[in-house]
Amino acid sequence: MNDRYEAGYGDEGYGGEDQYEIVGYDDYGRPVYQQVPPRHTPQQQTYDPYGQRQGYPQGGYDTGQQQPVPPAYDPYGTQNAPYDPYGNGGQDPAPGYDPYGQAATSGQQPRVTERTAHIPQQTGPGAQPQSQPREEPGTLAPPAGPERQEAGDSGEFAFAEEPDGESEDVIDWLKFTENRTERREEARRRARGRVIALGVVLALVVAGGVGYLWYDGKLPGVSSPGAATGTTVAAGAQKRDVIVVHLHNTGTRDTSTVLLVDNTTTQRGTTVLLPNSLALSDDSGTTTTLAKSVDDDGSSGTRDQLDTVLGTDIQGTWRLDTPYLQNLVELVGNIEIDTDTDVPDPDAKKKGAAPLVHRGKAQTLSGKTAVAYATYRGPGETENAQLKRFGAVMQGALRKLSSDPSAATTTVQTLAQILDPPLTDKDLGTFLAKLADLAKGGKYQTVPLPVQSDGTLTAGTSDSVVKNILGGTAKSPDAGSAVRVAVQNATGAKGDTDKARVTLLGGGFGFIEGGTASGSQAASKVVYSDTADRQNATEVAKTLGLPAGSVTKGAVSSGADVLVVLGQDYRPATS
């Protein structure tokens, strides 16, 4: 792009105006101009651009005469005498006159100070205005002149107006507006992010709650996986861990027995209350009661008899004397249960003293009061009332026991009991920890085992507990063991039961007291439930002198292989 102030331009087109040339750039990248002094050529000499004058030989050859030395080339003509920088015909300026505002300090002519002028740059769209440096005193601005435009010239040059304070204010306002808009957009983005995150959290909470209700079986109209498992897996195929607990009252010598059942298939725990009147059979096949078996046969013998009658597989026996029960309750930090009666203080010396245990909801019992409540049997109460209280104390202790197997094992070891083999402290602690976890989760129950007045099991009420909780059906007798025969008297004569017992024991069969029928029957029946026991039923009929037609297939009470209903056609054998 052509510039009117470049050196060598404008001499002829602008009629002698002062000329400028670029001598450099300032700190802001703008060109700095210097005025080009006018050149005056002596008329008697012709200007030679190579610094030579006419009349001198060229080429440097020697003519034998002393050649005048040409003066050094001076593009500005400052050393030529005819040059008149002041335009006064070669006259010296007035004394003290300094065209550049500087006083002369010597007789020597001072160096001409470069005069620079500021040419403002044209600012394009969006360009930021730059602050202009203050011009130093003594500098000259380029003279004002008409703007230059050339038709067809792509580059245009014009003097732009200097930016004022209002432009700066506008730029600052635009920046402020832009920043505020950005902040608003950022706030909106953050708000949207929070809303999305909150929605995700709520969705997860709802899904988790629905999943928990579904799994726990509390979702209406939908069955839980545990319920589905219980319906698809037969009761006999479910896996159970069973331990029998005998509570020995060291003061009265009475005993109470319960079964602790952990159904690992359905994830349910149960305490089954076994009445002392439960009929069992000893090794000889003689019928006995649970209480007597505990006293006579000990732990191992009673466990085997319970397996025979209930069809269970008991893994161990835990003998729990009342002092150990007291220590257990104190180790777990007392228990909280609902009590159904007031228990008097056995150490009270005056009548009308405050009871040791009060009747009510959520009563806190210490070790001493827990033992008193578990062993209390009020006047006129059956043994089942006391057994129920013992079951409540056991379930309360399980709720307070640690669910961690190691911690529960430590609690058992602290009791310092000698357990009956094969049960060990670790086995008992691990088993109790599982039941404690079920009790805390509300998946634990306490149920009694119904028996008749003579201690026998009925096909209706007892089978519901035996089948659903303890495994479904009675355990088949091992090879070589006696066939168990339950005898129910329907003859109307009470002595016929004992006569039938003697006959069956003499014939090598086991005897189970089946009780007395509600009414008399004319014909006797010999019933078997398993086809494999049909032959045994036929042998029982022959032994009792009953006709072969009396043998039939039907329901048999739990614990027996063959059921005999003695009718009026039964004729006891004479000695």
KAVEN-V976748 format. One record per residue. N is the residue number from 1. PSI is psi in whole degrees, 0 to 359 (999 if undefined). Layout:
# KAVEN-V976748
n=(N N)
psi=(PSI PSI)
This chain:
# KAVEN-V976748
n=(1 2 3 4 5 6 7 8 9 10 11 12 13 14 15 16 17 18 19 20 21 22 23 24 25 26 27 28 29 30 31 32 33 34 35 36 37 38 39 40 41 42 43 44 45 46 47 48 49 50 51 52 53 54 55 56 57 58 59 60 61 62 63 64 65 66 67 68 69 70 71 72 73 74 75 76 77 78 79 80 81 82 83 84 85 86 87 88 89 90 91 92 93 94 95 96 97 98 99 100 101 102 103 104 105 106 107 108 109 110 111 112 113 114 115 116 117 118 119 120 121 122 123 124 125 126 127 128 129 130 131 132 133 134 135 136 137 138 139 140 141 142 143 144 145 146 147 148 149 150 151 152 153 154 155 156 157 158 159 160 161 162 163 164 165 166 167 168 169 170 171 172 173 174 175 176 177 178 179 180 181 182 183 184 185 186 187 188 189 190 191 192 193 194 195 196 197 198 199 200 201 202 203 204 205 206 207 208 209 210 211 212 213 214 215 216 217 218 219 220 221 222 223 224 225 226 227 228 229 230 231 232 233 234 235 236 237 238 239 240 241 242 243 244 245 246 247 248 249 250 251 252 253 254 255 256 257 258 259 260 261 262 263 264 265 266 267 268 269 270 271 272 273 274 275 276 277 278 279 280 281 282 283 284 285 286 287 288 289 290 291 292 293 294 295 296 297 298 299 300 301 302 303 304 305 306 307 308 309 310 311 312 313 314 315 316 317 318 319 320 321 322 323 324 325 326 327 328 329 330 331 332 333 334 335 336 337 338 339 340 341 342 343 344 345 346 347 348 349 350 351 352 353 354 355 356 357 358 359 360 361 362 363 364 365 366 367 368 369 370 371 372 373 374 375 376 377 378 379 380 381 382 383 384 385 386 387 388 389 390 391 392 393 394 395 396 397 398 399 400 401 402 403 404 405 406 407 408 409 410 411 412 413 414 415 416 417 418 419 420 421 422 423 424 425 426 427 428 429 430 431 432 433 434 435 436 437 438 439 440 441 442 443 444 445 446 447 448 449 450 451 452 453 454 455 456 457 458 459 460 461 462 463 464 465 466 467 468 469 470 471 472 473 474 475 476 477 478 479 480 481 482 483 484 485 486 487 488 489 490 491 492 493 494 495 496 497 498 499 500 501 502 503 504 505 506 507 508 509 510 511 512 513 514 515 516 517 518 519 520 521 522 523 524 525 526 527 528 529 530 531 532 533 534 535 536 537 538 539 540 541 542 543 544 545 546 547 548 549 550 551 552 553 554 555 556 557 558 559 560 561 562 563 564 565 566 567 568 569 570 571 572 573 574 575)
psi=(133 144 130 343 6 150 138 355 150 355 324 335 345 15 49 14 156 137 152 154 151 127 357 193 144 188 343 7 13 145 144 128 153 137 132 117 147 145 131 119 129 140 329 351 147 131 124 118 345 13 19 153 155 148 348 143 147 161 351 24 158 125 2 356 154 119 139 139 123 146 156 150 127 102 339 352 27 338 353 139 320 347 126 95 343 354 32 29 31 3 146 145 167 150 138 357 128 109 343 12 17 138 141 134 351 173 347 142 126 156 137 124 136 129 123 155 147 123 110 143 145 129 128 179 131 357 144 129 142 143 140 137 150 133 137 151 141 348 147 134 151 143 148 138 172 147 148 126 134 129 134 355 123 333 127 144 133 152 122 152 147 139 139 185 330 324 317 319 320 317 317 319 320 319 316 316 318 317 319 321 318 320 321 317 320 320 320 318 317 319 317 320 320 319 318 315 318 320 321 316 315 321 319 319 315 316 318 319 317 319 321 314 322 316 324 357 17 2 122 133 359 133 148 161 329 320 322 322 318 330 333 332 125 152 322 338 352 147 133 147 127 135 136 137 126 115 121 117 110 345 317 352 15 159 153 140 136 158 129 119 128 105 100 344 312 356 51 145 148 141 116 121 120 118 149 341 0 129 128 167 136 188 331 356 1 137 139 177 165 317 317 325 322 321 321 312 345 190 312 320 318 322 317 321 323 321 323 315 318 350 31 175 86 127 338 168 131 107 120 98 156 324 325 325 319 316 323 314 321 327 325 356 43 165 164 114 169 128 144 359 162 137 118 156 117 341 359 135 344 144 148 11 159 140 155 323 130 147 137 181 144 55 134 125 134 185 317 313 330 319 319 320 320 333 2 134 109 166 130 1 152 169 337 329 316 322 324 322 322 320 323 320 320 317 323 322 324 324 331 345 150 143 355 125 322 316 319 322 321 320 317 318 328 333 336 42 155 107 154 132 150 11 132 169 318 318 314 319 317 318 314 327 320 315 325 321 320 321 321 331 6 20 41 144 160 122 147 157 109 137 161 177 334 4 2 160 141 157 338 286 320 324 331 323 316 317 310 330 319 0 357 292 164 148 132 144 148 161 135 350 164 146 129 126 122 131 126 127 120 22 337 350 120 331 345 333 314 324 321 325 317 321 317 317 322 332 4 13 154 149 136 128 120 358 191 136 157 335 168 150 144 318 144 158 142 114 139 150 331 136 329 341 7 318 322 322 322 320 323 319 318 319 321 358 29 153 155 335 347 347 128 162 136 199 137 137 153 141 351 150 326 137 130 124 110 120 184 348 359 130 107 148 140 145 999)
